Amino acid sequence: MKLLYLSGTLYQAYGATLPFAHDDSARCVHFQRPGHILMYSQDTVIFPIGISVPSDVVASSVPKKIRVDAGFVGSSKGGQVSEYKFGPMEEARYHDFYRRHRFALTKCKGGWDAFRHPEILAMGTVPRFAGLAKAPPFTVPFIPKSLLLQAEEELRPYSKHLEAVYNATVLQLLDHTRRCLTAESMAARVLRTMGLWPTKRPLKLLYVTCGFGYTGAGDGWQGPVSIGLFLGLQALLREVPGSRIVDGPAMDPNPAIWPEETEHRSNFWYLARNHDPWIHEEDLRQRWGTDHSNTAKPSCWTSEDV
């Protein structure tokens, strides 16, 4: 995806009163070093981005724990929804499963980053990230690598006398998750890189998607990084009256997927609070797995004219 700044009309000064107003790179990106930047091919600066979760799913405190270890409940390789241990409409049960355990296993599959990592952190559970110590140095940039490796050393094997240390660790991880792994924090980071955050005026943003959809099936699904960023930008812009974000280009009707489809639609149509009556949420989740659907406003949708 691409993010284009369209216009900004002078409105009023917001400045440091806006959320995530200050640069947090040194605290959030595990390989960031003061005065250093990441370069590709000697002339291209690389700014990290990653998978994020909406802030409203992050636990406010250490949840009550009744078990120690949660096993791995994902698929053997990315996208194999049929192998998930929880059904397409069981997101609440899935989150509660992690919330009730002190530790939860996660790992690299098709790639090092995964929605599962920040989800476990958001539930107030300590991830046991298999192979993290040997991960390539610039992978999973926003995962608190040193904290997780320290937790593995200090809290394993777990016993009751470690509870105070465990609780303190979870609070540290929750703080990191709120600051570094929420959709809103990721969106602010992208805007700050563009010189647009914190803003002193309303922003008009065009969010250019890949159009055809991440899966290549023409269904519009944009992948967890793009979805999280889009939701985070919406949440941030609510803080600045007069701002707007819209995505483009519009999707063409695709009767091969849903024969009833006749209208152009946004590539984020599945995030709308009210789907078309012939599109069932269970079908959506069966296609893409559980995600944070029903959180975007239709005012962001593109039209065939965009």
N, C-alpha and C positions, 0 to 999 in steps of 0.2 A: 504494500500500500504506500501511497504518498500523501503528505499533508501539505496543502497549499494555503497560504495566508492571502485572503482576498481583499479585505479592507478593514479599516478601523476608524471610527468617528470619535473625536474627543468627547469623553463623557464625564468622568470625574476620576480623581486619584484613588486607587485601591492600594497599590504598593504592598508593603509587608503584612497588611491585614489579610491577604488572601492565603488560603492553605498552600503548604509546600512552597512558600515564597523564597526560601533560601536553598542554595546549592548544597546537596547532601551527598555528592558523588563519593567523597572520601570515606563516608560512613556506610554507604550502601553497596558500592561495587568492590568486591573482595580483592581485585587486583589493582585498584586505583592507588596511585602514589602521588603525593603533592608535587606539582611542577612537571608531571609526566603525562603524555598523551599517547594513545594507542594509534599506530599508523599502519596502513596497508600499502605496499608497493611504494613506499617513501614519499608519496604525495597525497594520500587520502587519509583523512582523520576518521577513526572509527568511534562511534558513540554507542555503547551497549544498550540493548533493550531486551525485555524478557516477558515471560508469561506472568500475568497478574490476576488478582482476585478483587471483587468489589469490597470496599471497606466495611460494608454492613454485615459481612459474614465473619469478620475477624472477632474472636472471643475477647471479651473485656477483662477477663481474669482467668485464673487456672481452673478449668472445669473439674468436676468431681470424677475421680478415676476409680474404676473397679477392676481393671485388668492391666497387665504389664505390657505385653507385646501384641501388636496387630500385625498379622502376616500380610504378605503382598496380595492385593485383591485386583490388580490390573490384568491386562491381557499379556500373552507371551510376546507380542509385538504390537507396535502402534496401530490403532484403528480397528482392532479386532473386537468390536463391541459385543459380539456374541459370547466372548469369554469373560466378560465382566461378572463379578460375583454379585453385583446389585443390579436390579432391573432398571429400565429407562425412566420409571416414575418414582424411584426410591432414593432420590438425592438426599432427602432429610435423614433417612436411615443410614446412608453412606457416611454422611457427615457425623452422625451420632456414633457410628462405629469407631471412627477415629477419635472423637472427643472422649470416649470412655476409656481409651488406652493411653498409657504413659508414653509408649514408643510405637512407631509405625514404620514398617519397612518400605523403602522406595529404592529405585535404581534407574540406571540408564537403559533405555530400550532402543528405539530407532534413533534417538538422539539423547543428549544429556538433559535438556530441559523438558519439563512436563508440567501440566496443570496440577498433577498429583502433589508435587513438592510444596507449592504455596498453600494448597488446600490443607495438607496435614499441619503445616505451621499455623494457619488461620484457625484451626480447631483447637489450638492450645496443646498440641502434642509434639513430641520431639521426634523428628524424622531420623531413622537409621538409614543413611544413604549409602548403599553398597558401592564400594569402589571410589568414593568421593576423594579420598586422599591421593588417588592416582589419576584423577580427572585432568584433562588438558587444562593449562593454566587460565585460559580465557573463556571457559565454558561456565554455564549457570552463574553469570556475573553477580546477580542479586541474592543468591542463596548465601546465608551466613556461614560460609565454609568453615572458618576457624571455630566458631561457636559449636557447630555440629560435631566437628572432630574432637573438641574439648569435652563435649557432653558424652561422647562415646568412651572417652578415656576415664572420665570421672564418675559416670553414673552406671557403668556396666561392669559386672552384673549388678542389677538393681536390688536393693534391699531397703527395708523400711527406714533405717537410720539415715538414708540419703534423701528423705522426702523434702527437707528444707532446701537442700542444694538443688534438687529437681525443680521445686516450685520457683526458685529464683531464676533457674535456667529458662523455664517456660516463659516467665515474665520478660526476660531479655529477648527471647525469640519473638514474642508477640509484639514487643516494641519495634523490633526490626521489621516485622511483617507490615505493621501499620505505616512505617516511614518509607519502606523500600519496595514492598511487593504488592501494594494495593493498586487498583486500576487508576485511582486519582493521582497517586504519587508518580506512577509511570507516565501518565499524561503530562503532568507538570514538568517532568524531566525532559520530555520531548519538546514541549513549548519553550522551555528555558534554553535548550540547545539552539532553537531557532531565534532566540532573542525576544520571545513574546510573553514570557512569564517571569515575574508577576507583571500583569498588564495594567496600564493606566487608562485603557479605553476598551470598549466592546470589541470582540474579535469575531470575524466572519471567516469560517474555515471550510474548505472543501476537502473532504477525505476521499482520496482516490483509491478505490479498491482494485483488486486484480480482475474484477468483473465476472469471470467464468466460475469462480469458486475454488477454494483450496483443494477440494477433492477431485476437481476436473470433471465432475458429473453434471455441471451446469446448474447446481442447486443453490449456488451463492455462498456456501459456507466459507468463511474467510480465515479460519484458524484461530487458536486461542490468543496469540499475541495481538492480532488485529482487532479481535472482538474486545479484549480487555482494554486496549487503547481507546477504541471508539466509545466504550462506556465511560471510561475515565475522563475523556474530554467533555462528554456531556455533563458529567457531574461537576467538573471544574467550572464550566461556562455558566452553570446556574448561579454561580457566585458573582457573575458580572452581567448585570441586566443589559439587554440589547445585543448580547452575543448569540451566535448560532453556528452550528456545525451541520453540514449535510454531506451525504456520501454520493459518489457517482463513479462510473456510469450506471444507469439503470439496467436491470436484467431484462432480457427479452423473455416473452412468454415461453414456457418449456412444457408442452403437453406430454412429452415423453416421460417426465417425472410425475406430474399431476395433470391428468387430462382436462380437468376443469379450468386450468389456468388460462386466462385471456389477457390480463393486464401486465404492463411493465411494473416492476417492483424494485425496491431497494435490495442490495445484497445483504442487508441486515434485517430483512423482513421477519425472520424467525425470532428476533428479539422483541417484537411488538407485544404489547399487553393483550391485544385481541387479534388472533390469527383469523384468516378467512375460515368460515364454518366448516369447510371441507378439508382443512388441514388440522390434523389432530396432534396435540403436543406429544403424545406417546410415540407417534410416528417420527417426529422430529428427533426426539431423544434416542430412539432406537437407531436412527441413522448416524448420529454424531456422539452418542453417549450423554451422560448427564452434564448439564452446564447451567450457567446462570441466565436462563431465558426469562422473558417477560420483564425486562428491566429498562428498555429503551422507549423513548417517546416518538410517536409517528411524525412529529414536527421535524425530525431529522431526516425523514425519508426523501430520497431523490425522486425525480419524476422523469419521464421519457425525454423531457426537454433539457435535462442537465447534461 
